[in-house]
């Protein structure tokens, strides 16, 4: 008899925030490279709070708004993009494929000043 490790599913109730991924400038549009960040895709995401030592490490660098987003895995997303949430843009610091299962991403971001 095989033993199966319990794997909780993504709680879709937590994915209640809309975030938009922005492509970096330089993409060729009508034969010319773009100069602005272009909207790529809008997805549902959750906002995870920074706690404990991560909060202190984040605050020690600069007083910028730092957030952690969680969203479903997509092949067309990468860490060169930016995220827009409620009109504010964020640079992606790190983008991690949770447990290498290709189900969800955890994305650490820093506010663009």
Secondary structure, DSSP 8 states (H G I E B T S, - for coil): -----------GGG--EEEEEEE-TT-EETTEE--S-EEEEEEEEEEE---HHHHHHHHHH-S--EEEEEEE--TT--TTSEEEETTEEEEEEEEEEGGGSSSEEEEEEEE--
